Amino acid sequence: MEKGTFSGKMRGSCRRRQSENIREQRTCLEDAAVIVVLFIFSLILLLLLFFSVTRSATVYGGAEKVRFYTDSPLFHLFVFAVVTAAGVILTREQENGSRLCPALNRIQYKRWMTILSGLYLIWIMGMLFAPASDQRLVVDSGKALAEGDMSPWNPIGFKYSGYSCEGYAYTYPHQNGQILYAALLALIAGENTAFLWQILNVAFLAAGMYYTGMLAKEVLPLRRRYGLTLFLSAFLPFSFYFTFAYSTVPGFACSAAALWYQRCFLRGGGRKNLLLSALSIAAAILLKSNYLIVLTAMVIFFAADAVFKRRAASLLGAVLAVSFYVISHSAVLFGLSAAAGHPVEGGPPMIIWLEMGLQDGSRAPGWFNNYNVYIYLDNHEDPELTQAAVERDLAMTVQYFLEHPDYTADFFEKKIQSVWAEPTFQSLWIQEVKGPGWLFPSFTRSLFREGGWANEIYWELCNALQSLIYGGALLFVIFKGGRVRFEGLIFAVIFIGGFLFHLFWEAKGQYTVCYFLMLLPYAWSGFGGWIAWVNEQLGDRAKGRKT
């Protein structure tokens, strides 16, 4: 018997036994939960795949205006066919023991990650990007705090005009966590705070992807963890955020660590794992409040474990994770208030971002449009008056949506398209607005400028990859959905939460890319299942011809 045939049969037998064991272990309640999540997940993926292969969006220039285009389904179908053919060939070569395409091992993974991280560091040094907009305000507020200047917490409404950061942290208290992080870096690096931030982003990126890869290998029917982790790290629509002096990457790393240590606790217990999980998610939310969605998913999975496995101790994990977040948030406000000599939590109410997410604007439907600034100033910087005004506006917006269904459908169609069908997820835009850098100015101008040859190549690659990821995640549902445990849907629940949240909340590609990243393990596993199925069909046909 040939080696490839024998190993293929052994793997098929192992997969069947694994599937049978999973079905025996899953309770009826867990089966129902898996079906519900996979159903919602599939509906969203079908919608996004349709948008991805038929329409596209781009974002260029300081105005951050989104432009919409039609796309070619035939192009995406061709790419899918090419990837399938390549996957079949590579799989057969590996099964036959070919040295040309061996599976990635731990040593090779470390070698490639070192090379990749080195390239990222060279990019940072070659660009020397200066922070802009909110990045600059966070960094400057951190520098001020490090010098004992509490002006960012002065009780005045902040306006996006001029260079001063006075009142910025008071108006936007959700930035306090990353301002504290900026202050810590400022104590170390001084004027080079943003540069140090970007360098540390590379380390956070590697750590976050490592935790994500380990978790995916634990909870999914998945092979080749190192290949997946390297793919995650090289996924430039997210990885380019290492140039962002903001907490997108550090927050992601902390949330990935929280999910991993939660998994370790649910699998084998241990107070250390539970403590590390709670500390990590609290840090993630302090750094970037969007990671509250990850905390919500963690609470769901703590509760699910308690119900499915009848372990009351899992509920303690949910209580501890929420408690650590509340305590850390309160401690930061208390400490800053004591240092400033007055309460530091002011500014417009959070509901303002919900109303903004349901408004049209110059950028795109549901994108930032300065509504938060105008409504706050119009109400004399009074939070209670602003709250009442926003609630009135929100009621009128909802009523208008209900009375004009065609407008409503068009609004949400364009909002979804602007966020989830823009294949670069603003990974070039965040660099374009800072300039071309000094080391490779001609290349970066071509990369960042619309119509540049490098820009065209990058955009088309991202466009193809985005559709492959949506499609691959759907293939996971088809080929692996029957074998997955509820714990394997942690990435799906986070993705669903991010999609639904930003469907109504203010949205941008730079906010949602961390949720899109949750699809990559499913796409990796889904294409593995699809290629294995194609191989089996081709093998059966070959046997039929011989007989």
C-alpha positions in Angstrom: 0.0 0.0 0.0 1.3 3.5 -0.8 2.3 5.7 2.0 -0.1 8.5 1.0 -3.1 6.1 0.7 -2.4 4.5 4.1 -1.9 7.8 5.9 -5.1 9.2 4.3 -7.1 6.2 5.4 -5.7 6.5 8.9 -6.6 10.2 9.1 -10.1 9.5 7.8 -10.5 6.8 10.5 -9.3 9.1 13.2 -11.6 11.9 12.0 -14.6 9.5 12.1 -13.7 8.3 15.6 -13.3 11.9 16.7 -16.6 12.9 15.3 -18.4 10.0 17.0 -16.7 10.8 20.3 -17.8 14.4 20.1 -21.4 13.5 19.3 -21.4 11.2 22.3 -20.0 13.8 24.6 -22.3 16.7 23.5 -25.5 17.0 25.4 -28.8 17.9 23.7 -28.5 21.4 25.2 -25.1 21.9 23.8 -26.2 20.6 20.5 -28.9 23.2 20.4 -26.5 26.0 21.4 -24.1 24.9 18.6 -26.9 24.9 16.0 -28.1 28.3 17.0 -24.7 29.9 16.9 -23.7 28.2 13.6 -27.1 29.3 12.0 -26.5 33.0 13.0 -22.9 32.7 12.0 -23.8 31.3 8.6 -26.4 33.9 7.8 -23.9 36.7 8.5 -21.1 35.0 6.5 -23.5 34.5 3.5 -24.4 38.2 3.6 -20.7 39.3 3.8 -19.6 36.8 1.2 -22.2 38.2 -1.2 -21.1 41.8 -0.6 -17.4 40.8 -0.9 -17.7 39.1 -4.3 -20.1 41.7 -5.8 -19.1 45.0 -4.3 -16.1 46.7 -2.8 -15.2 49.9 -1.0 -12.0 52.0 -0.6 -10.9 54.7 1.8 -8.2 57.2 0.8 -7.1 60.7 1.9 -7.4 62.8 5.0 -11.1 63.2 4.6 -11.5 59.4 5.1 -14.3 59.3 2.5 -15.5 55.9 1.5 -16.1 55.2 -2.1 -18.2 52.2 -3.4 -17.6 50.0 -6.4 -19.0 46.9 -8.0 -16.8 43.7 -8.0 -16.5 40.7 -10.3 -17.8 37.4 -8.9 -15.9 35.6 -11.7 -12.6 36.9 -10.4 -13.3 35.5 -6.9 -14.5 32.2 -8.4 -11.3 31.9 -10.4 -9.2 32.7 -7.2 -11.1 30.0 -5.3 -10.5 27.4 -8.0 -6.8 28.3 -8.1 -6.4 28.0 -4.3 -8.3 24.7 -4.3 -6.1 23.3 -7.0 -2.9 24.5 -5.2 -4.2 23.0 -1.9 -4.9 19.6 -3.5 -1.4 19.5 -5.1 0.3 20.5 -1.9 -1.7 18.1 0.3 -0.8 15.2 -2.0 2.9 16.2 -2.0 2.9 16.3 1.8 1.1 12.9 2.1 3.7 11.4 -0.2 6.5 12.7 2.0 7.8 15.3 -0.4 10.6 17.5 0.9 9.4 20.4 -1.3 6.5 21.3 1.0 6.9 19.8 4.5 4.6 20.8 7.3 5.8 23.7 9.3 7.4 22.6 12.6 8.2 24.6 15.8 11.8 25.4 14.8 10.7 26.6 11.3 7.9 28.6 12.9 10.3 30.4 15.2 12.6 31.1 12.3 9.9 32.6 10.1 8.4 34.6 13.0 11.8 36.1 13.7 12.2 37.1 10.0 8.6 38.5 9.9 9.1 40.5 13.1 12.4 41.8 11.8 10.7 43.0 8.6 8.1 44.8 10.7 10.7 46.5 12.7 12.5 47.6 9.6 9.2 49.0 8.3 8.8 51.0 11.5 12.3 52.4 11.4 11.9 53.2 7.7 8.6 55.0 8.2 9.2 56.8 11.5 5.5 57.7 11.5 4.5 60.6 13.7 1.1 59.9 15.4 -1.9 61.8 14.1 -5.4 62.6 15.3 -6.5 60.5 18.3 -3.1 58.7 18.4 -1.3 62.1 18.9 -3.8 63.2 21.5 -3.4 59.9 23.5 0.4 60.1 23.3 0.5 63.8 24.2 -1.9 63.2 27.1 0.3 60.4 28.3 3.4 62.7 28.1 1.5 65.4 30.0 0.6 62.9 32.8 4.2 61.6 33.0 5.2 65.2 33.6 2.5 65.8 36.2 0.4 67.9 33.9 -3.3 67.1 34.5 -4.7 69.5 31.8 -6.1 66.6 29.7 -8.5 66.0 32.6 -9.6 69.7 33.0 -13.4 69.7 33.1 -13.9 71.4 29.7 -15.4 70.0 26.5 -12.6 69.0 24.1 -12.8 70.3 20.5 -10.9 68.7 17.6 -9.2 72.0 16.6 -5.7 73.2 17.4 -2.9 71.2 18.9 -3.7 71.2 22.6 -5.0 68.1 24.4 -6.6 70.0 27.2 -9.9 68.4 28.2 -9.4 65.4 25.9 -9.3 62.7 28.6 -12.1 64.4 30.5 -14.4 64.4 27.4 -13.4 60.9 26.4 -12.8 58.9 29.6 -12.7 55.6 27.7 -9.2 56.6 26.6 -7.8 56.7 30.2 -6.4 53.2 30.0 -4.2 53.8 26.9 -3.3 57.2 28.2 -1.8 55.5 31.3 0.0 53.1 29.0 1.3 56.1 27.0 2.4 57.7 30.2 4.4 54.6 31.2 6.1 54.6 27.8 6.8 58.4 28.1 8.6 57.8 31.3 10.9 55.4 29.5 11.2 57.0 26.0 10.3 60.6 26.4 9.8 62.2 23.0 10.2 58.8 21.4 7.0 57.5 23.0 5.2 56.8 19.8 8.3 55.0 18.3 8.6 52.7 21.4 4.8 52.1 21.2 5.2 50.8 17.6 8.1 48.6 18.5 6.3 47.0 21.4 3.3 46.5 19.0 5.4 44.0 17.1 5.9 42.0 20.3 2.3 42.2 21.2 1.3 41.1 17.7 3.5 38.0 17.9 2.1 37.2 21.4 -1.5 37.7 20.4 -1.2 35.5 17.3 0.6 32.8 19.3 -2.2 32.7 21.9 -4.8 32.7 19.1 -3.1 29.9 17.3 -2.9 27.8 20.5 -6.5 28.3 21.3 -7.6 27.4 17.8 -5.6 24.2 17.9 -7.3 23.3 21.3 -10.9 24.0 20.4 -11.2 23.3 16.7 -10.7 20.2 14.4 -7.4 21.7 13.2 -4.0 20.6 12.0 -0.8 22.6 11.4 -1.2 25.2 14.2 2.2 26.8 13.3 1.1 27.4 9.8 -2.1 29.1 11.0 -0.2 31.2 13.5 2.2 32.3 10.9 -0.7 33.1 8.5 -2.3 35.2 11.3 0.9 37.1 11.9 1.4 37.8 8.2 -2.2 38.9 7.6 -1.3 42.6 6.8 -4.8 44.1 7.0 -4.4 43.6 10.7 -0.7 43.3 11.2 0.0 46.7 9.7 -1.6 48.1 12.8 1.7 47.7 14.5 2.4 51.1 13.0 -0.6 52.5 14.9 0.4 54.2 18.2 -3.0 53.1 19.6 -4.1 50.2 21.7 -5.6 48.1 18.8 -2.7 45.6 18.9 -1.9 45.6 22.7 -5.6 45.2 23.5 -5.9 42.3 21.0 -2.9 40.5 22.6 -4.4 40.9 26.1 -7.8 39.6 24.9 -6.2 36.6 23.2 -4.3 35.8 26.4 -7.5 36.1 28.4 -9.2 33.6 26.0 -6.3 31.2 26.2 -6.1 31.2 30.0 -9.9 30.9 30.2 -9.6 27.8 28.1 -6.9 26.4 30.4 -9.1 27.0 33.4 -12.2 25.4 31.9 -10.1 22.4 30.7 -8.0 21.8 33.9 -8.9 24.3 36.5 -6.3 26.2 38.4 -6.5 29.5 40.2 -3.5 30.8 38.3 -5.2 30.4 34.9 -8.4 32.0 36.2 -6.4 35.0 37.7 -4.4 35.5 34.5 -7.6 35.3 32.4 -9.4 38.0 34.5 -6.3 40.2 34.6 -5.7 40.0 30.9 -9.3 40.9 29.9 -9.4 43.8 32.3 -6.1 45.1 30.8 -7.5 44.6 27.3 -10.7 46.7 28.1 -8.7 49.4 29.8 -6.5 49.6 26.7 -9.5 49.6 24.3 -13.1 49.6 25.4 -14.2 47.6 22.3 -12.8 44.5 23.9 -15.8 44.5 26.2 -17.3 42.3 23.4 -14.6 39.7 24.2 -15.5 39.9 27.9 -19.2 39.3 27.0 -18.2 36.2 25.0 -16.1 35.0 28.0 -19.0 35.3 30.3 -21.2 33.4 27.9 -18.7 30.6 27.7 -18.1 30.5 31.5 -21.9 30.2 31.9 -22.2 27.6 29.1 -19.5 25.4 30.7 -21.4 25.6 34.1 -24.6 24.5 32.4 -23.3 21.9 29.9 -20.8 20.2 32.4 -22.7 21.1 35.6 -19.7 22.8 37.1 -20.7 25.7 39.3 -17.0 26.7 39.7 -17.2 28.1 36.1 -19.6 30.7 37.2 -16.9 32.0 39.6 -14.8 32.6 36.5 -17.5 34.9 35.0 -17.9 36.8 38.3 -14.2 37.2 38.7 -13.6 38.4 35.1 -16.4 41.0 35.4 -15.3 42.0 38.9 -11.7 42.6 37.7 -12.9 44.8 34.9 -15.2 46.9 37.2 -12.5 47.2 39.9 -9.8 48.2 37.4 -12.0 50.7 35.7 -13.1 52.3 39.0 -9.5 52.3 40.3 -8.2 54.2 37.3 -11.0 56.8 37.7 -10.4 57.1 41.4 -6.6 57.5 41.0 -6.9 60.1 38.2 -9.6 62.0 40.1 -7.4 62.1 43.2 -4.4 63.4 41.1 -6.6 66.0 39.3 -8.4 67.1 42.4 -11.8 66.7 40.8 -13.9 64.0 39.1 -12.4 63.2 35.7 -15.3 61.4 34.1 -17.2 63.9 32.0 -18.1 64.5 28.4 -21.0 63.3 26.3 -22.9 60.1 27.2 -22.0 56.9 25.5 -25.4 56.7 23.8 -24.1 59.4 21.5 -22.1 56.8 19.6 -25.2 54.7 19.0 -27.0 57.7 17.4 -23.9 58.5 15.4 -23.8 55.0 14.1 -27.4 55.4 12.7 -26.7 58.7 11.0 -25.4 59.5 7.5 -22.2 61.5 7.1 -19.5 62.7 4.7 -17.4 59.6 5.2 -20.0 56.9 5.0 -23.3 55.9 6.7 -22.6 55.2 10.4 -19.1 56.5 10.4 -17.7 59.3 12.6 -19.3 62.7 11.7 -18.5 65.0 14.6 -22.1 64.6 16.0 -20.6 64.0 19.5 -18.8 67.4 19.4 -21.7 69.5 18.1 -24.5 68.0 20.3 -22.3 68.4 23.4 -21.5 72.0 22.7 -25.1 72.8 21.7 -26.2 71.7 25.1 -23.6 73.8 27.0 -21.4 70.8 27.8 -24.0 69.5 30.2 -24.1 65.6 30.2 -27.7 65.4 31.3 -29.0 67.9 28.7 -26.9 66.1 26.1 -28.3 62.7 27.1 -31.9 64.0 26.7 -31.1 65.6 23.4 -29.5 62.4 22.0 -32.4 60.3 23.2 -34.8 62.6 21.3 -32.6 62.4 18.2 -32.4 58.6 18.5 -36.2 58.3 18.7 -36.6 60.4 15.6 -33.9 58.4 13.8 -35.6 55.1 14.6 -39.0 56.5 13.6 -37.6 57.6 10.3 -36.1 54.2 9.7 -39.4 52.5 10.3 -41.3 54.9 8.1 -38.8 54.7 5.2 -37.8 51.0 4.7 -36.1 51.6 1.4 -33.8 54.2 2.9 -33.2 51.9 5.9 -32.2 49.0 3.7 -29.9 51.3 1.6 -28.3 52.8 4.8 -27.4 49.5 6.4 -26.3 48.0 3.0 -23.8 50.8 2.5 -22.7 50.8 6.2 -22.0 47.0 6.1 -20.2 47.4 2.7 -18.1 50.3 3.9 -16.8 48.3 6.9 -16.8 44.6 5.8 -16.3 44.9 2.1 -13.3 47.2 2.3 -10.6 44.5 2.0 -7.7 46.5 3.5 -9.6 47.4 6.7 -7.9 50.8 6.5 -4.5 49.2 7.0 -3.0 51.5 4.3 -5.1 54.6 5.2 -3.7 54.7 8.8 -0.2 55.0 7.2 -1.2 57.1 4.2 -2.2 60.1 6.3 1.2 60.2 8.0 3.3 60.5 4.9 5.6 58.2 2.9 8.5 57.8 5.3 12.2 58.3 4.6 13.6 54.9 3.7 11.5 53.8 0.8 9.6 56.9 -0.2 8.9 56.0 -3.9 7.6 52.5 -2.9 5.4 53.8 -0.1 4.0 56.6 -2.2 3.0 53.9 -4.7 1.6 51.7 -1.9 -0.4 54.4 -0.2 -1.6 56.4 -3.2 -4.7 55.4 -5.0 -3.8 54.1 -8.4 -0.2 53.3 -7.5 1.1 50.0 -8.8 1.9 48.7 -5.3 -1.5 49.9 -4.1 -3.3 48.1 -6.9 -1.4 44.8 -6.1 -2.0 45.0 -2.4 -5.7 45.9 -2.8 -6.4 43.1 -5.2 -4.6 40.6 -3.0 -6.6 41.8 0.0 -9.8 41.7 -2.0 -9.3 38.1 -3.1 -8.2 37.1 0.4 -11.2 38.7 2.1 -13.6 36.6 0.0 -11.5 33.4 0.6 -11.8 34.0 4.3 -15.6 34.5 4.3 -15.9 31.5 2.0 -13.5 29.4 4.0 -15.4 30.1 7.2 -18.6 28.9 5.5 -16.7 25.8 4.4 -15.9 25.2 8.1 -19.6 25.3 8.9 -20.3 22.8 6.1 -17.4 20.3 6.7 -16.6 20.8 10.4 -19.8 22.2 12.0 -21.0 18.7 12.9 -17.8 17.9 14.8 -17.3 21.2 16.7 -18.0 21.5 20.4 -19.6 24.7 21.7 -16.2 25.8 23.0 -14.9 25.8 19.4 -17.4 28.6 18.6 -15.7 31.2 20.8 -14.3 33.0 17.8 -17.7 32.9 16.1 -19.5 34.4 19.1 -16.9 37.2 19.3 -17.3 37.8 15.5 -21.1 37.8 15.8 -20.9 40.2 18.7 -18.6 42.6 16.8 -20.8 42.5 13.7 -24.0 43.2 15.5 -22.5 45.8 17.8 -21.0 47.9 14.9 -24.2 47.4 12.8 -25.7 50.0 15.1 -22.8 51.7 16.8 -20.3 54.0 15.1 -18.2 51.9 12.8 -15.0 51.9 10.8 -12.8 49.2 9.3 -10.1 49.9 11.8 -12.6 49.1 14.6 -13.9 45.8 13.1 -10.6 44.3 11.7 -10.0 42.5 15.1 -13.3 40.7 14.7 -12.6 39.8 11.1 -9.4 38.2 12.4 -11.6 35.8 14.3 -12.6 34.2 11.0 -9.1 33.1 10.0 -9.0 29.9 12.1 -12.3 28.8 10.7 -11.2 29.7 7.2 -8.0 27.7 7.7 -9.8 24.7 9.0 -12.6 25.0 6.5 -10.3 25.0 3.5 -8.6 22.0 5.0 -11.9 20.2 5.1 -12.8 21.3 1.6 -9.5 20.2 0.1 -9.6 16.9 1.9 -13.1 16.3 0.4 -11.9 17.2 -3.1 -9.0 14.8 -2.7 -11.4 12.0 -1.6 -13.6 12.7 -4.6 -10.7 12.6 -7.0 -9.3 9.5 -5.4 -12.7 7.7 -5.7 -12.9 8.7 -9.4 -9.4 7.3 -10.0 -10.3 4.0 -8.4 -13.5 3.9 -10.4 -11.5 4.3 -13.7 -9.1 1.5 -12.6 -11.9 -0.9 -11.9 
